[in-house]
Amino acid sequence: MDTSDKRSVRVRNLSALLTAVHRTGGASRAALTLATTLNRSTVGALVGELAELGLVVETQPAESGGVGRPSPVVVPADGLVVAALVPEADAVTVALVGLGGRILARRRIARDAPPRAEELPALAAATLDDLRREAGGPRILTLGVAVPGLVRASDGLVRLAPHLGWRDAPLGSMLEKACDVPVLLANDATLGAIAESVFGAARGHADAVYLNGGSSGIGGGILAGGVPLTGSAGYAGEFGHTHVADDDKRDAAGVPGTLESEVTRESLLRVLGLGAVDADALEAALVASADPVVLAEVDRQLDYVATTVGTVVNILNPQVLVLGGFLAALDAARPGRLTGLLRDRAMAVPLEALEVRRAELGSDLLVIGAAELALGPILAEPNAVAGRDALRAGRLRR
């Protein structure tokens, strides 16, 4: 094996080990040996290398009372920090996140109107500076952005974010200039699917679909064989624009008769007689209501959701369907109705293996998803972090 091949194997092994520590939040050397299928001596050497890079630390476990010496526990180091940015129609959330999905600092900035793409970089930079100071000044390695719209994979251009009023916005380049860090952007629902697969309801499942309803409409993400299915340009998963009705009601993208035009949070609030409330309050109101008008609206919306999900099951054959946002609230309000409708909307054979679950990460979902995007290059090549001139005495500092 030549030098380049040895280096490639070393990088893959470092990546596998750091990814295992990240996904578990910390594990013993013995557990990491099982998870990575590497031998004990290799794991020991790799742990030492990651520790020198300032990415992990070893802690001594409590005495177990068992036979033999307990294996040290390898946990994520505190120094590695990435940033997450989540622009929505009614708020902008900025956060600092470490390995293991640990949200170190977060700020949600409520908005009366959607943020303009041109104003977002300055807002993000100022907020990140504040969060860094609060967190003791860690160096931010990368910034991940969860965009409620279509993001061109080749260059991060936001082609269309209808609920924000953005079209062909060069958000990535503007953010890199303002924040002075590498920036990665992707569709928010795709990142939601990734977050739920790593830390949430789809954990351990290679084939999953995430379907979310929120203030920015209905979006979806697909995992196929454990890999995000994004399409040729990055636009896959737009389930909200699936045709479900023959009417002229149009969604935010101008498409008539879609899931997003028929299934809306606003319609639920209207029949409940509520103003702006958070997701928990909306779900509680739906679950508690016995009003025939409310129940009829819930049933109407679930009927359209079932039509879309049936098509998803027939085409993608997922193991898990994860419902988030107000779609999870619809399912909670009428338990069993969606799965009952699916028996008439999907083929029986692929439906047999499907589990319908609600998203587990709540308000952390998109922050963690954006952070997973930002962490991707670091997890793939951990030793490249040192090349950023970011490590001094085992800590990431400016």
C-alpha positions in Angstrom: 0.0 0.0 0.0 1.5 3.3 -1.0 1.6 6.5 1.1 -1.5 8.1 -0.4 -3.5 4.9 0.1 -2.4 4.7 3.8 -3.4 8.3 4.3 -6.8 7.7 2.7 -7.4 4.8 5.0 -6.3 6.8 8.0 -8.7 9.7 7.1 -11.6 7.2 6.7 -10.9 5.6 10.1 -10.6 9.0 11.8 -13.9 10.0 10.2 -15.6 6.8 11.3 -14.4 7.2 14.9 -15.3 10.9 15.2 -18.7 10.3 13.6 -19.4 7.5 16.1 -18.4 9.8 19.1 -20.6 12.6 17.6 -23.6 10.4 17.1 -23.5 8.8 20.5 -22.4 11.8 22.5 -19.6 9.7 23.9 -18.7 6.1 24.2 -16.1 3.8 25.7 -13.2 2.6 23.6 -14.7 -0.9 23.7 -18.0 0.4 22.3 -16.2 2.4 19.6 -14.3 -0.7 18.6 -17.6 -2.5 18.1 -19.2 0.4 16.3 -16.4 1.0 13.9 -15.3 -2.7 13.5 -11.7 -1.5 13.9 -9.3 -3.3 16.1 -8.5 -2.1 19.7 -5.0 -0.9 19.0 -6.2 1.1 15.9 -9.0 2.7 17.9 -6.6 3.6 20.7 -4.2 5.3 18.2 -7.0 7.1 16.5 -8.5 8.4 19.8 -5.0 9.7 20.7 -4.8 11.5 17.3 -8.3 13.0 17.7 -7.4 14.1 21.2 -4.3 15.9 20.0 -6.5 17.7 17.4 -8.7 18.9 20.2 -11.7 17.1 18.9 -12.3 14.5 21.7 -11.3 14.0 25.3 -11.1 10.8 27.4 -12.8 10.6 30.8 -12.5 7.9 33.3 -15.8 6.0 33.8 -17.3 5.4 37.2 -16.4 2.1 38.8 -18.8 -0.5 37.5 -18.1 -3.2 40.0 -17.5 -5.7 37.2 -14.5 -7.8 36.4 -11.6 -6.0 34.8 -10.5 -2.5 34.3 -13.3 -0.2 32.9 -12.7 1.3 29.5 -12.1 5.1 29.2 -15.1 7.0 27.8 -14.3 9.1 24.7 -16.5 12.3 24.6 -16.6 15.3 22.2 -14.3 18.1 23.2 -15.9 21.5 24.0 -13.7 23.5 21.6 -15.2 22.5 18.3 -18.0 24.9 17.4 -20.0 25.5 14.3 -22.8 28.0 13.7 -26.4 27.4 12.6 -28.7 29.9 10.9 -32.4 29.3 10.4 -34.4 32.1 8.6 -38.2 31.7 8.8 -41.2 33.8 7.9 -41.6 35.0 11.5 -38.2 34.7 13.0 -34.5 34.2 12.5 -32.6 31.8 14.8 -28.9 31.8 15.3 -27.0 29.2 17.3 -23.6 27.8 18.3 -23.5 24.0 18.2 -20.8 21.5 19.3 -20.2 17.9 18.5 -22.9 15.5 19.8 -25.6 17.9 18.8 -25.0 20.1 21.9 -26.6 23.5 21.4 -24.2 25.8 23.3 -25.9 29.1 22.7 -29.0 30.2 20.8 -31.0 33.3 20.0 -34.4 33.6 18.3 -35.1 37.0 16.8 -38.9 37.4 16.3 -39.9 39.2 13.1 -43.1 41.0 12.1 -42.2 40.4 8.4 -39.8 37.9 6.7 -36.2 39.0 6.7 -34.8 40.2 3.4 -31.9 38.3 2.0 -29.8 41.4 1.9 -30.2 42.2 5.6 -29.7 38.7 6.8 -25.8 38.7 6.7 -25.4 41.7 8.9 -28.0 40.4 11.4 -26.3 37.0 11.4 -22.8 38.4 11.9 -23.9 40.7 14.8 -25.8 37.9 16.5 -22.9 35.4 16.1 -20.5 38.0 17.7 -22.9 38.3 20.7 -23.2 34.5 21.0 -19.4 34.0 20.8 -18.9 36.5 23.6 -21.5 34.8 25.7 -19.8 31.4 25.1 -16.3 32.6 26.0 -15.0 33.4 22.5 -14.8 30.0 20.6 -13.7 30.1 17.0 -16.6 29.2 14.7 -15.3 26.8 12.0 -18.3 26.8 9.6 -21.8 28.1 9.3 -24.8 25.9 8.2 -28.0 27.5 6.9 -31.4 25.8 6.8 -33.3 27.6 4.0 -37.1 27.2 3.6 -36.9 26.9 -0.2 -34.9 25.7 -3.2 -31.1 25.9 -2.8 -28.9 25.2 -5.8 -26.4 22.6 -4.6 -23.6 23.7 -6.9 -23.1 27.2 -5.4 -25.6 27.7 -2.6 -27.7 30.2 -4.6 -31.3 30.4 -3.1 -33.3 30.0 -6.3 -36.7 30.4 -4.6 -37.8 30.8 -1.0 -41.5 31.8 -1.6 -42.5 32.3 2.0 -39.5 34.7 2.5 -40.0 36.5 -0.8 -36.5 35.5 -2.0 -35.6 34.6 -5.6 -32.0 34.0 -6.9 -30.5 35.3 -3.7 -26.7 34.8 -3.4 -27.0 34.2 0.3 -24.0 32.0 0.7 -21.5 34.5 -0.7 -23.1 37.3 1.2 -22.9 35.4 4.5 -19.3 34.3 3.9 -18.3 37.9 3.4 -20.1 39.2 6.5 -19.3 36.3 8.9 -15.8 35.4 7.6 -16.4 31.7 7.8 -17.2 29.0 5.2 -20.9 28.7 4.6 -23.0 25.8 3.6 -26.7 26.0 2.7 -29.5 23.4 2.1 -33.2 23.1 2.2 -34.6 23.1 5.7 -36.7 20.0 5.5 -33.8 18.0 4.0 -31.7 19.1 7.0 -34.7 18.2 9.3 -34.6 14.7 7.9 -30.9 14.4 8.6 -31.3 15.7 12.1 -34.1 13.2 12.9 -32.0 10.4 11.4 -29.0 11.2 13.6 -30.6 12.1 16.9 -34.4 11.7 16.5 -37.3 9.6 15.4 -35.5 8.1 12.3 -32.3 7.1 14.2 -31.0 3.8 13.0 -33.2 3.7 9.8 -31.5 4.1 6.4 -34.7 4.8 4.4 -36.9 7.5 5.9 -39.1 10.4 4.8 -39.5 13.6 6.9 -42.7 15.7 6.2 -43.0 19.0 8.1 -45.7 21.7 8.3 -44.7 25.1 9.6 -44.9 28.8 9.1 -43.0 28.5 5.9 -45.4 25.9 4.4 -44.9 22.2 3.9 -41.5 20.6 3.1 -40.0 17.2 3.1 -36.7 15.4 3.2 -35.7 12.0 2.0 -33.0 9.5 3.2 -32.3 6.6 0.8 -29.9 4.0 2.0 -28.8 6.4 4.7 -27.9 9.2 2.2 -29.9 12.4 1.7 -31.7 12.2 -1.7 -31.4 15.7 -3.0 -31.8 15.4 -6.7 -29.6 16.6 -9.6 -29.5 20.2 -8.4 -30.6 19.9 -4.8 -34.3 20.5 -5.1 -35.8 17.1 -4.2 -38.3 16.6 -1.5 -40.8 19.3 -2.3 -43.8 17.3 -1.2 -45.8 20.4 -0.3 -46.2 21.1 -4.0 -47.7 17.6 -4.8 -51.0 17.9 -6.7 -53.9 16.7 -4.4 -57.0 18.7 -5.5 -58.6 20.0 -8.7 -59.2 23.6 -7.7 -57.6 27.0 -8.3 -56.2 27.6 -4.8 -52.5 28.3 -5.3 -49.6 27.7 -3.0 -46.8 30.2 -2.3 -44.9 29.0 -5.4 -48.0 29.6 -7.6 -48.9 26.0 -8.1 -52.7 25.2 -7.9 -54.3 22.4 -5.9 -51.3 21.3 -3.9 -50.8 19.8 -0.5 -49.5 23.2 0.7 -52.4 25.1 -0.6 -55.0 22.8 1.0 -53.2 21.9 4.3 -52.3 25.0 6.2 -51.7 26.1 9.7 -53.7 29.2 9.1 -56.9 27.2 8.4 -56.5 25.4 11.7 -56.0 28.6 13.6 -59.1 30.0 11.9 -61.5 27.2 12.8 -60.1 27.1 16.4 -60.6 30.9 16.7 -57.0 31.4 17.7 -54.4 34.0 16.8 -50.7 33.4 16.6 -49.7 30.6 19.0 -46.8 28.3 19.2 -46.8 24.7 18.0 -47.5 23.2 21.4 -50.5 25.4 22.0 -51.9 24.6 18.5 -51.6 20.9 19.1 -53.1 21.1 22.6 -56.1 23.0 21.2 -56.6 20.5 18.3 -56.4 17.5 20.7 -58.8 19.1 23.2 -61.4 20.3 20.6 -64.7 18.4 20.1 -66.1 21.1 17.8 -67.5 19.4 14.7 -66.1 22.3 12.5 -62.6 21.7 13.9 -62.8 18.0 13.5 -64.1 18.3 9.9 -61.1 20.6 9.1 -58.6 18.2 10.7 -60.2 15.3 8.7 -60.1 17.3 5.5 -56.4 18.1 5.9 -55.5 14.6 6.9 -57.2 13.3 3.8 -54.8 15.3 1.6 -51.8 14.3 3.7 -52.8 10.7 3.2 -52.9 11.2 -0.6 -49.4 12.6 -0.6 -48.0 10.0 1.8 -49.6 7.2 -0.1 -47.7 8.3 -3.2 -44.5 8.6 -1.2 -44.9 5.1 0.1 -45.5 3.7 -3.3 -42.5 5.4 -4.9 -39.9 5.5 -2.1 -40.8 2.5 0.2 -39.5 4.2 3.4 -39.1 2.4 6.7 -40.2 5.4 8.7 -42.3 8.5 8.0 -41.5 11.3 10.4 -44.2 14.0 10.9 -43.2 17.4 12.2 -44.8 20.7 13.0 -48.5 21.0 12.6 -48.7 17.8 10.6 -47.8 15.9 13.8 -50.5 17.9 15.5 -53.1 16.8 12.9 -52.1 13.2 13.5 -52.3 13.6 17.3 -55.8 15.2 17.0 -57.2 12.2 15.2 -55.1 9.2 16.3 -55.1 6.3 13.7 -56.9 8.2 11.0 -53.9 8.8 8.8 -52.8 5.1 9.0 -56.3 4.1 8.3 -56.5 6.3 5.2 -53.2 5.0 4.0 -54.6 1.5 3.6 -56.7 3.0 0.7 -53.9 5.3 -0.7 -50.8 3.0 -0.8 -50.0 -0.4 -2.0 -50.3 -3.0 0.8 -46.8 -4.5 0.4 -44.7 -1.4 0.9 -47.1 -0.1 3.5 -46.5 -3.2 5.7 -43.1 -2.1 6.8 -43.9 1.6 7.3 -43.8 3.2 10.8 -45.4 6.6 11.2 -43.6 8.6 14.0 -43.7 12.2 15.2 -40.5 14.2 15.1 -38.6 14.1 18.4 -36.3 17.1 18.2 -39.0 19.9 18.6 -37.7 23.4 18.3 -34.1 22.1 18.2 -34.7 20.4 14.9 -33.6 22.9 12.3 -30.7 24.2 14.4 -29.4 20.7 14.7 -30.0 20.1 11.0 -28.1 23.2 10.0 -25.3 22.2 12.4 -25.1 18.7 10.9 -24.6 20.4 7.5 -21.8 22.6 8.9 -20.1 19.6 10.7 -20.2 17.5 7.5 -16.7 18.5 6.2 -15.2 18.2 9.7 -16.6 14.8 10.3 -15.4 13.7 6.8 -11.8 14.8 7.3 -11.1 15.6 11.0 -7.4 16.1 10.5 -8.1 19.0 8.1 -9.2 21.1 11.0 -5.6 21.6 12.0 -5.0 23.1 8.6 -7.4 25.9 9.4 -4.9 27.2 12.0 -7.7 26.8 14.5 -6.1 24.7 17.1 -3.9 26.0 19.9 -3.2 23.9 23.0 -6.2 21.7 22.2 -8.7 24.5 22.0 -10.4 26.3 19.1 -9.9 30.0 19.6 -9.5 33.1 17.5 
